Amino acid sequence: MREYLLTLCVTAAVTYVLTGPVRKFAIASGAVPQIRARDVHREPTPRLGGIAMFGGLCAGLLVAGQLTNVREVFATTSEPLALLSGASVIWLIGVIDDKWAVSALLKLGGQIVAAGVMVLQGLMVLWLPIPGVGPVHLDDKQGMLVTVFLIVVTINAVNFVDGLDGLASGMICIAATASFMHAYRMWYGYGIESAAPATLFAAVLIGMCAGFLPHNLHPARIFMGDSGSMLIGLVLAASAVSVTGQVDLDLLGERVGTREATHAMVPVYIPLLLPLTVIALPVADLFLAVVRRTWNGKSPFAPDRGHLHHRLLDVGHSHRRAVLIMYFWSALIAFGTVAFSVDSRSVWVVAGIVAASAIGLALLLLPRFAPGWARRLVPLRSGHTAPADTPGDPAPAAPDPAAPDPGTPREDGQRTSSLAGD
């Protein structure tokens, strides 16, 4: 554990230290998009934060390769090299897009190339856990297609939630923490050596997000841009592919059965789906966006303001509170799955998840249905004031003709999503 924590801390420190110089470089190079009518921030903010995150990734892998226990991962598998190769491709495409804005199809092609590079170096889904059926083995072609699809979907799901200050980095940090707990438990708890690369990837990803987050909290001083959002999406996907598609399910079942009289991990395959559940919100947002745009007769690539974080702002939540609510639901899904995988028969686990869900629903509906005394306990949505006769109810402030239209709340000035222009 100490070596993984050291890797995490080095990654976070390098990312944090590099972000300041990267911000100055982004300003000097002109990677500061002008504010548009639909942007939520009021001052031009530089991008290219992904440069610092990529530096943290390289530093973390470099340090891990020198540690006594963790370096065995580099000696026994090519997955760390595969991750670094794919990350380099996707990061370079993101940097180019942050500076010169490339087309969505070109970025999609770059994502496929990055995924293909990792597949060719051995990071590939070998079988899928199907509840009630068991492990379904895949041939090389099937494994390649499934791996590329999973990586591309994860990258774009992460990119879709990159719409508010600190939202994407915080949510992925939570997801990576849950993934680390799960992979570390399988590695050191059950002796499944094939879970070691996923443990390393999750530790590095936590450091990347934690190091960048202080610079990205509202009001953000720098945006990660596509160079950052696509990068952390790829690292999260690599961890998911490694722990879900390459862990021997039969061996896991034997270890669980021999270590415990009853199957505390029932069904055995639920924990292996954890990396997919931790990105449930981004994937749901991606799916709903495609369905919504298609249903309205628009292109799936057309921008809109129907994302989950946009709806939270429309309901009446402030910028920071909307981000915190998204954090809450991400943590509930991720850590709830971890807790359920540890002891699926515990009534307290189920009761805790249900109670936390009720609290989350109350927080979601607070601005619309809460009484006046409850609204006074939380800040009003930015851009609104409470009139004297109804101090608890928000009312729109008089528009300032000289101020730009806040429009669609977005984090990045000219950032477009990996598949869409929003």
N, C-alpha and C positions, 0 to 999 in steps of 0.2 A: 504494500500500500504506500509506503514512504516514497518509493521510486516513482510511482504514478503521480503522487502529490507533487513531487519535485518537478516532474515533467509539466504538470498543469501550471505550477507557479512560474516556471521559466517561460512557458508560452504566454501566460497572461502578462508578465512583466515586459517581455519584449514587445508584445502588441501594444501595451499601454505607452511605453516609451517612444515607440516609432510613430504613434498616431500624431503627436505634435508636429514633428518634422514633415510628415506626410501632408498634413493640413497646409503647412506653408508651401510645400511643393505644388499641391493642387491649386493654390491661389496663384502662384507664380506661373504655372503652366496654363492657366485659363480654364481649369476644370471647375468653374463656378457658374452654373447655369443661372440665367436671369429668372426672376420670379414671374410665373405665369398667373393668369386669373384664377386657376383652380388649385394653386398651391396654398398650403396652410401656413408655412413659415413666412415671416415678414422681411427677412434679410437674406440676400444671396448667401448660400452655404456651400462650401466646397465638397466635392465627392472624393473618390479614390481611396476611401478608408480601407478598401480591400487590400491595398498594398501593405499596410501595417499588419493586417490579419494573416496575410500570406507569409510575411516575415516571422510572425509568431509561430506559424505552422512549421516552417523550416527549422526554427530554433528548437522547438519542442521535439521534433523527430531526431534532430542532431544530438541533443542531450540524451534522449531515450536510448539511442544506439550505443551510448558509452556506459550505461548503467549495467550492473552485474546481472540482474534477473531479466529486465525488460529487453536487453539486447538479444536474448534468445529468440524473440519474435523476428528479428531481422535475419537471424541465422537459419531459422527453420521454415520461413515462408517469405514469399515475394510480395505480400500484400502491402507492407509499408511503402515499398518502391512503387507499386502500382498506384497507391493513393497519391504519392508525390507527383507522379507523372500526369495523372488525370487532373490533379489540382493545378498544375502548371499550365495546362492547356486552357482550362476553364477560367483561370485567373487572368491569363493574357487576353482572352476574348473580352472579359469583363472590363479590363483596363482600357482597351480600345473603344469599347462602347461608352464608357464613362467620359472619355475625352472627345470622341467624334460621333457617337451614336450610330451604331450599325443596325441593320434591319432585324426584325424578329426572326425571319427564316434563317439568316446567317447565324444568329445566336443559337437557334435550335440545332442547326448543323454542327456548331461547335460543341454543344452539349453531347450530341451523339458521338462525336469524335472522342471527347474526353472519356465518356463511358466505355467506348470501344478500346481505348488505350488501356484502361484498367482491366477489362475482360481479357485482353491478350496477355496480360501479365499475371493472370491467375485469380483475380478478384471477381468471382462469378458465383451465381446461385447454382448449387449442385442438386438440391432437392427442395421441395416446398412442404411445409407442415400443413396437412389438411386435417382439421378436427373430424374425428369419426372414421377417417380413412387411414391416416398414418402418413409417413414420409413418402412423397411421390418423387421418384428420381427423374431427373431431366437429362436429356442428351445434350451434346455441346451446342447445337443450334438453338434448342429450346432454352437452355440456360443463358445463352448470350442474349436472346431476345428479352427474356424476363429481366435480366440484369440491366440492360440498357433502358428498358421501359421504367423500371423502378427508380433508377438514378435520374432520368429526365423528369419524371413526375415529381420527385422530391425536390429537385432544384427549383422547378417552377412553383411548387407549393410554397416553399420558403420565400421566393421572390414576390409572390402575391401578397404575403402579409407584411412585406417591407414597406409599409405605408405611413407609419407614425414614428416619431422619435423613440428609439430604443425598443420598438416592438419586436422586430425580427431577432435582434441579438439576444434579448431577454428570453423570448420563447424558445429559441434554439438552445440557449444555455440550460434552461429547465429540462428540455428534452434530452440533451446530452448527459445531464446529471442522472436522470432516470436510467438511461442506457448504460452509463458507467456502473451504476449499482447492480443492474441486472447481469451485465457481462462479467463483472468482477465476482459476483456470487457464483456464476457457473464455472469460472476459471479456478478460483481458489476454494470455493465451497464444494464443488463436485469434481474438480480435477479435470475439467474439459479443456484441454490445451488449445483447441481451435477457437476458443473464445478470447484468447489473449490479444490478438490484433484488434478486435472490436473494443476491448477495454482500453487499449492504447489510443485508438482513434477518438473515443469518447472523452478521454482525459485531455487530449490536445484540443478538441473542439470546445470544451468548457473554458479552457484557458484563452482561446481566441476570442470568444464572446465576452468573457468576464473582463478581459483587458481592454476591449474596445467600448464596452457599455458606458463607462463613466464619461467618455467624450460624446456619447450619442444620446444621453438622456435629455429630455425636453428642458430647456431649448437646446437642440443639438448644435454642437460646434462644427461637426463634420458628419457626412453621410457615408455609409459603407459603399453605396452604389452597387451596380451589378457585379463589380469585381469582388465585392464582399459577400453579397447575398447568394450569388451562384456558388461561391467557394464554400461557404458553410453548409449550403444545401448538399453539395457533393460529398463533403466529409461526413455529414449525417447519413447520407445514403450509403456510403462505403461501410460505415459501422453497421447499418441495418443489413446490408448484403452479407457481411462477414459473419455476424452472429446468427442470422436467420437462415441463410442458405448453405453454410458450410459446417455448422455444428452437427455432429453425428447424433441424430435423434434416438437411435437404438441404444447408443452408449449412454446418452443422458437418461433414458428410461431405466437402464440397468443400474446406473449410479444412484438414482433416486430411490429405486426399489431396494437396493442393498444398504443404503444409508438410513432409511426410514422405514418403519414397519408399515406405515400407511403412506400413500402418495400425497405428500403435502403440496406438491405441484400438480394439481388435478384441474383440468386435464394437463398432461405433460407438455402439450404444444402451445398452451396459452402464453407462457413466458417468452417463447420464441417469436411471438408476434408483437412483443413490446416495442421494438423499433418502429413498427408501423403505426401503433397506437399513439406514440408520442408526437407524431405529425398529423394526427387526426384532424385537428382544426385547420391547418393550412391546406390539407388535401380536400377537406369538405368545402372550404372557401373556393379552391380552384375548380372543383366539380360544379358547384352552384353557379359560379361565374360563367362557365361555358354553357350550362343549361339555360341560364337567364338570358344571355345574349343571343343564343340560337333561337330561343322561344320568342324573343322580341324581333326576330328577323334581322339581327345584326351579326356581324362577323364575330367569331370567338375571340379575335384579336382586338376588337373595338374596346376602347377604354370606357369605363363607367364608374359610378360611385356607389356600387351596391355591395362592396366587400363588407365583411363582418365588422371591421373597425370603423368603417364609414357609418354603418348603421348605429353603432354605439354612440357616435357623435351626434347623429340625427335624433336619437332618442333624447339627448340632453346631457350626456356625460361630458365632463371636461376631458381635455387631451390626456392628462396624466391618469385620470381615473379610468378612461377607456383602455389605456395600456395595462394598468394594474388588473383590470377585469380579465383581459386576455391572458395575462400571466396566471391568474387564479385558475382559469379553466384548463389551461395547458398543464399546470401542476396537478390539478385534480385528476385529469385523465392519465397522465404519465405515472405519478406516484400511486394512484389508486390501482393501476394495473400491476405495479411492482408489489404492492401489499397483497393483492389478490393472488398473485403467483406464489407468494411465500406461504400463505395459508388461506386457501380458497374456502375452507369450511368454517372459518371464524365468523360468528355473527357480528362481532364488533367491527370487523373490516367492512362488511356490507353496510352496517348501520352508519359507520363513519362516512362512507362514500355517499350514502343517501342524504345524510345531514349536510355535508359539504355542498352537495348539489342544490339543496334547498337554499342554502345561504347564497350560492352563486346566482340562482334565479332571482332572489330578492335584490341582489346588487344590480342585476341587469334592469329590473323594472323600477328601481328607486326613483329616478327623475320624473317618471310619468305618473306613478301611483302612490308615491310616499306622501304622507301628510307634511304640512308646512314645517313642523318642528324637526322632522327628519331631514328635510332639504337644507335647513340651516346648518346642519352638522357637516355637510359636504360642500365643497366649492361648486358654484354654478358653472355652467359651461362658459368657456371663454368667449367673449364677444356679446354676453348677455348681462343685464343688470336687473335687479329686483326693484319694482316701483314701490313708492312709499306706502300705498294703500294695501298692497299684498306683498309683504316682505319675503314671503317664502316662495313665491312663484316667479320663475324667470320670465323676463320680457325682452324682446329684441331691442338692442340699442339703436339709436339713430345712425343711419349709415353715413360714413365719411366719404364724400365724393373724391377726395384726394387719395384715399387708401385703396390698395388693390383689393379686388374681390377675393375673399378667402376660398371660395369655390370648393372643389373636392379636396378633402383633407389628404395630403400626401406628404411623404417624408422627403422625397428627392425631387429637385427642381425639374430636370429633364429626363429623369430615369423612367424607362419603360420596362415593363415586366418582361421576362424571358420569352414569353409567348404572346404577350399582349402589350398594347401601348398604354398601360396604366400602372 
